[in-house]
Amino acid sequence: MRAAPYDQLVEILARLHDTPADRFTPEATFADLDVDSLTMVEISIRIERDLGVTVHDSELRPTLTLAGTAELIAARQAA
């Protein structure tokens, strides 16, 4: 059974930030996490590499929540 998109996203962010996964919440935005544009590109690349779906870094806006990002991933996985 494949992990839920939110859990997959948090795993990517936890590895990228070297931070425990329990530090992330669904309501957190990329701005809350102090994610800059270069890190957005890295997140986009890791989503594609690790999850097999394309989410362009331009779609990862600073105001987008982790839950919203997970919904975007889920929609791409279902397509």
C-alpha positions as a Markdown table, in Angstrom:
| # | Residue | x | y | z |
|---|---|---|---|---|
| 1 | Met | 0.0 | 0.0 | 0.0 |
| 2 | Arg | 1.4 | 3.4 | -1.0 |
| 3 | Ala | 1.6 | 6.1 | 1.6 |
| 4 | Ala | -0.8 | 9.0 | 1.4 |
| 5 | Pro | 0.4 | 12.0 | -0.6 |
| 6 | Tyr | 0.6 | 14.2 | 2.5 |
| 7 | Asp | 2.9 | 11.6 | 4.3 |
| 8 | Gln | 5.0 | 11.3 | 1.1 |
| 9 | Leu | 5.4 | 15.1 | 0.9 |
| 10 | Val | 6.3 | 15.4 | 4.6 |
| 11 | Glu | 8.9 | 12.7 | 4.2 |
| 12 | Ile | 10.5 | 14.7 | 1.3 |
| 13 | Leu | 10.5 | 17.9 | 3.3 |
| 14 | Ala | 11.8 | 16.2 | 6.4 |
| 15 | Arg | 14.8 | 14.8 | 4.5 |
| 16 | Leu | 15.3 | 18.1 | 2.7 |
| 17 | His | 15.3 | 20.2 | 5.9 |
| 18 | Asp | 16.8 | 17.5 | 8.1 |
| 19 | Thr | 13.9 | 18.0 | 10.4 |
| 20 | Pro | 11.6 | 15.5 | 12.2 |
| 21 | Ala | 8.4 | 14.8 | 10.2 |
| 22 | Asp | 6.3 | 15.7 | 13.3 |
| 23 | Arg | 7.4 | 19.3 | 12.9 |
| 24 | Phe | 5.2 | 19.7 | 9.8 |
| 25 | Thr | 1.5 | 20.3 | 9.9 |
| 26 | Pro | -1.1 | 20.2 | 7.0 |
| 27 | Glu | -1.9 | 23.9 | 7.6 |
| 28 | Ala | 1.7 | 25.1 | 7.3 |
| 29 | Thr | 2.5 | 27.1 | 4.1 |
| 30 | Phe | 5.8 | 27.1 | 2.3 |
| 31 | Ala | 6.2 | 30.7 | 3.6 |
| 32 | Asp | 5.7 | 29.5 | 7.2 |
| 33 | Leu | 8.6 | 27.0 | 6.5 |
| 34 | Asp | 10.8 | 29.8 | 5.1 |
| 35 | Val | 11.1 | 27.9 | 1.8 |
| 36 | Asp | 12.8 | 30.1 | -0.8 |
| 37 | Ser | 12.5 | 29.8 | -4.6 |
| 38 | Leu | 15.6 | 27.6 | -5.0 |
| 39 | Thr | 14.2 | 25.1 | -2.4 |
| 40 | Met | 10.8 | 25.2 | -4.3 |
| 41 | Val | 12.7 | 23.9 | -7.4 |
| 42 | Glu | 14.3 | 21.2 | -5.3 |
| 43 | Ile | 11.0 | 20.1 | -3.8 |
| 44 | Ser | 9.5 | 20.0 | -7.3 |
| 45 | Ile | 12.4 | 17.8 | -8.5 |
| 46 | Arg | 12.1 | 15.5 | -5.5 |
| 47 | Ile | 8.3 | 15.1 | -6.0 |
| 48 | Glu | 8.9 | 14.1 | -9.6 |
| 49 | Arg | 11.8 | 11.8 | -8.8 |
| 50 | Asp | 10.3 | 10.1 | -5.6 |
| 51 | Leu | 6.6 | 10.2 | -6.4 |
| 52 | Gly | 6.6 | 10.0 | -10.2 |
| 53 | Val | 4.3 | 13.0 | -10.8 |
| 54 | Thr | 5.2 | 16.4 | -12.1 |
| 55 | Val | 4.4 | 19.5 | -10.0 |
| 56 | His | 6.2 | 22.5 | -11.4 |
| 57 | Asp | 7.9 | 24.8 | -9.0 |
| 58 | Ser | 5.8 | 27.6 | -10.3 |
| 59 | Glu | 2.8 | 25.8 | -8.8 |
| 60 | Leu | 4.4 | 25.7 | -5.4 |
| 61 | Arg | 3.4 | 29.2 | -4.2 |
| 62 | Pro | 4.5 | 30.5 | -0.8 |
| 63 | Thr | 0.9 | 30.6 | 0.4 |
| 64 | Leu | 0.2 | 27.0 | -0.6 |
| 65 | Thr | -0.3 | 24.8 | 2.4 |
| 66 | Leu | 1.2 | 21.3 | 2.7 |
| 67 | Ala | -2.3 | 19.9 | 2.6 |
| 68 | Gly | -3.0 | 21.8 | -0.6 |
| 69 | Thr | 0.3 | 20.5 | -2.1 |
| 70 | Ala | -0.7 | 17.0 | -1.1 |
| 71 | Glu | -4.1 | 17.4 | -2.8 |
| 72 | Leu | -2.2 | 18.5 | -6.0 |
| 73 | Ile | 0.0 | 15.5 | -5.8 |
| 74 | Ala | -3.0 | 13.2 | -5.3 |
| 75 | Ala | -4.8 | 14.6 | -8.3 |
| 76 | Arg | -1.7 | 14.1 | -10.4 |
| 77 | Gln | -1.3 | 10.5 | -9.1 |
| 78 | Ala | -4.9 | 9.8 | -9.9 |
| 79 | Ala | -4.6 | 11.1 | -13.5 |
